[in-house]
């Protein structure tokens, strides 16, 4: 039995391990979220949910590249009222359920957050930065806009509120300080990056929306940089996300300053077994290198270890 302790605390959420299902990946129903939880995730995050049902963009909506994926789903979701029962089903997985939400203004964010809190969500993740759904990215590019949304939701719910930020800003730490001041309990960094791909035979963009969000290993160095910068400027936990496929990636994020990580695109590569595999691999690394607790790894690239 491993002696390495990998339980973590993010605000009031107790996680058995630092591996969280990222939003937008398999988070469409409560049954799927429960399956991910049972596969070994420490927590699960839903697909981003809005106030009304949204069809999303027509196909094609995703392209696989050697360096990751570009997707332009368009935030399809059934609307908050239809999703309430899915939260209840997801809770049966026995791990914290984080509800990802979006809106056109702070009033919509608040209404969706309150309904999902009532449904049993353990935390709210504010999608402030979807790069392919018009009107949302600007929330994480303007410190005042980000502050207003976070403050409104924090004033309306009792559960933790996480702010998901974009790297597509001049200074992500300015946004980080703003959401911390507004009361955010943690920061998720980063969202996908706006990108596109062209079919040279068809002579046109492949995605129906033209632009999509780039995820996977291509964005990991950018995500690491953002986590590192944020760790130096804020005092709230950081959840790292972007291109995590191996335990080495996990360790890199932790050393940069993340307290937990989200797994997304890598599930398409390694399957749901990735959660238990990463847990075992991380424990072996910690034992091999002499780390007894996961918090001993957090932020040591800054000179603390």
QUISULNOR-V855202 format. One record per residue. RES is the residue in one letter. SS is DSSP state (alpha for helix, beta for strand, coil for the rest). OMEGA is omega in degrees with one decimal (none if undefined). Layout:
res=[RES | RES]
ss=[SS | SS]
omega=[OMEGA | OMEGA]
This chain:
res=[X | X | X | X | X | X | X | X | X | X | X | X | X | X | X | X | X | X | X | X | X | X | X | X | X | X | X | X | X | X | X | X | X | X | X | X | X | X | X | X | X | X | X | X | X | X | X | X | X | X | X | X | X | X | X | X | X | X | X | X | X | X | X | X | X | X | X | X | X | X | X | X | X | X | X | X | X | X | X | X | X | X | X | X | X | X | X | X | X | X | X | X | X | X | X | X | X | X | X | X | X | X | X | X | X | X | X | X | X | X | X | X | X | X | X | X | X | X | X | X | X | X | X | X | X | X | X | X | X | X | X | X | X | X | X | X | X | X | X | X | X | X | X | X | X | X | X | X | X | X | X | X | X | X | X | X | X | X | X | X | X | X | X | X | X | X | X | X | X | X | X | X | X | X | X | X | X | X | X | X | X | X | X | X | X | X | X | X | X | X | X | X | X | X | X | X | X | X | X | X | X | X | X | X | X | X | X | X | X | X | X | X | X | X | X | X | X | X | X | X | X | X | X | X | X | X | X | X | X | X | X | X | X | X | X | X | X | X | X | X | X | X | X | X | X | X | X | X | X | X | X | X | X | X | X | X | X | X | X | X | X | X | X | X | X | X | X | X | X | X | X | X | X | X | X | X | X | X | X | X | X | X | X | X | X | X | X | X | X | X | X | X | X | X | X | X | X | X | X | X | X | X | X | X | X]
ss=[coil | coil | coil | coil | beta | coil | coil | beta | beta | beta | coil | coil | beta | beta | beta | coil | coil | coil | beta | beta | beta | coil | coil | coil | coil | coil | coil | coil | coil | alpha | alpha | alpha | alpha | alpha | alpha | alpha | alpha | alpha | coil | coil | coil | coil | beta | beta | beta | coil | coil | coil | beta | coil | coil | coil | coil | beta | coil | coil | coil | coil | coil | coil | coil | beta | beta | beta | beta | coil | coil | beta | beta | beta | beta | coil | coil | coil | coil | coil | beta | coil | coil | alpha | alpha | alpha | alpha | alpha | alpha | alpha | alpha | alpha | alpha | alpha | alpha | alpha | alpha | coil | coil | beta | beta | beta | beta | beta | beta | coil | coil | coil | coil | alpha | alpha | alpha | alpha | alpha | alpha | alpha | alpha | alpha | alpha | alpha | alpha | alpha | alpha | coil | coil | coil | beta | beta | beta | beta | beta | coil | coil | coil | coil | coil | coil | coil | coil | coil | alpha | alpha | alpha | alpha | coil | coil | alpha | alpha | alpha | alpha | alpha | alpha | alpha | alpha | alpha | alpha | alpha | alpha | coil | coil | coil | coil | coil | beta | beta | beta | beta | beta | beta | coil | coil | coil | coil | coil | coil | alpha | alpha | alpha | alpha | alpha | alpha | alpha | alpha | alpha | alpha | coil | coil | coil | coil | beta | beta | beta | beta | coil | coil | coil | beta | beta | beta | coil | coil | beta | beta | coil | coil | coil | coil | beta | beta | coil | coil | coil | coil | coil | coil | beta | beta | beta | beta | coil | alpha | alpha | alpha | alpha | alpha | alpha | alpha | alpha | alpha | alpha | alpha | alpha | alpha | alpha | alpha | alpha | alpha | coil | coil | coil | beta | beta | beta | beta | beta | coil | coil | coil | coil | coil | alpha | alpha | alpha | alpha | alpha | alpha | alpha | alpha | alpha | alpha | coil | coil | coil | beta | beta | beta | beta | coil | coil | alpha | alpha | alpha | alpha | alpha | coil | coil | coil | alpha | alpha | alpha | alpha | alpha | alpha | alpha | alpha | alpha | alpha | alpha | alpha | alpha | alpha | alpha | alpha | coil | coil | coil | beta | alpha | alpha | alpha | coil | coil | coil | alpha | alpha | alpha | coil | coil | coil]
omega=[-177.2 | 177.7 | -179.4 | -179.2 | -177.0 | 173.4 | 179.8 | 176.8 | 174.7 | -170.9 | 179.9 | -178.3 | 177.0 | -178.6 | 179.4 | 175.1 | -174.9 | -174.0 | -176.3 | 173.1 | 179.4 | 177.2 | 176.8 | -179.7 | 176.5 | -176.4 | -172.7 | 179.7 | 177.8 | -179.2 | 179.4 | 178.0 | 177.4 | 179.1 | 178.5 | 178.0 | -178.8 | 177.2 | 174.5 | 178.8 | 177.5 | 176.1 | 179.3 | 178.5 | -178.4 | 165.5 | 179.0 | -175.6 | 178.6 | -175.4 | -179.5 | 176.7 | -178.3 | -176.1 | -175.2 | -176.3 | 175.8 | 176.0 | -3.9 | -176.2 | -179.1 | 177.6 | 175.9 | 178.6 | 175.4 | -175.4 | 179.9 | -178.4 | 167.8 | 179.8 | 174.1 | -177.9 | -178.9 | 178.5 | 176.5 | 178.5 | -175.6 | -174.8 | -171.1 | -176.8 | 178.9 | -175.1 | -177.4 | -178.9 | 179.8 | 176.3 | -179.9 | 178.2 | -179.5 | -179.5 | -179.9 | 177.7 | 174.2 | 176.9 | 179.1 | 178.3 | 179.5 | -178.5 | 175.3 | -177.3 | 175.0 | 178.9 | 178.7 | 176.6 | -175.8 | 179.7 | 178.1 | 176.7 | -177.7 | -177.7 | 179.9 | -179.5 | -178.5 | -179.7 | -179.4 | 171.9 | 179.0 | 179.8 | 177.1 | 178.1 | -178.3 | 178.2 | 176.8 | 171.9 | -178.3 | 175.1 | -178.1 | -163.2 | 178.3 | -172.7 | -176.7 | 176.6 | -172.8 | 174.0 | -176.3 | -175.8 | -174.5 | 179.6 | -178.8 | 178.0 | -179.2 | -176.2 | 179.9 | 178.0 | 179.2 | 178.6 | -175.0 | -179.9 | -179.1 | -178.7 | -179.2 | -179.5 | 179.2 | -179.7 | -172.9 | -179.2 | 179.3 | -179.0 | -179.8 | 179.2 | 178.5 | 178.6 | 179.1 | -171.7 | 178.3 | 173.3 | -176.5 | 178.9 | 179.0 | -176.9 | -177.4 | -179.9 | 177.0 | 177.8 | 179.1 | 178.5 | -179.3 | -179.5 | 175.0 | 178.4 | 179.7 | 177.0 | 179.0 | -178.7 | 177.9 | 176.4 | 172.7 | -175.9 | 15.5 | 171.7 | 178.1 | -177.9 | -177.5 | -175.1 | 177.2 | 177.4 | -176.7 | 173.7 | -173.6 | 176.8 | 177.8 | 179.2 | 177.1 | 177.5 | -178.5 | -177.3 | 179.5 | 179.3 | -177.1 | -178.2 | 176.2 | 179.9 | 178.9 | 177.6 | 178.1 | -169.9 | -179.9 | -175.6 | -176.9 | 179.5 | 177.9 | 178.9 | 178.2 | 179.1 | -179.2 | 178.3 | -179.6 | 179.9 | -178.9 | -178.5 | -179.3 | -171.4 | -177.8 | -178.2 | 177.1 | -178.8 | 177.2 | 175.4 | -176.6 | 178.5 | 178.4 | 173.0 | -179.3 | -179.3 | -175.5 | 178.0 | 176.4 | 176.6 | 179.4 | -178.7 | -179.9 | 178.1 | 179.6 | -179.5 | 177.4 | 178.0 | 178.1 | 175.4 | 178.2 | 179.6 | 175.3 | -179.2 | -178.7 | -174.7 | -176.5 | 177.8 | 178.5 | -178.2 | -174.3 | 179.9 | -178.3 | 177.9 | -177.9 | -177.1 | 179.6 | 178.2 | 178.6 | 178.1 | -179.6 | -179.0 | 178.8 | 179.1 | 179.5 | 178.0 | -177.9 | 179.0 | -178.6 | -176.2 | 175.3 | 176.4 | -178.4 | -179.1 | -176.4 | -179.6 | 176.7 | -179.3 | -170.4 | 173.9 | -174.7 | 175.6 | 178.8 | 176.8 | -178.0 | -178.4 | none]
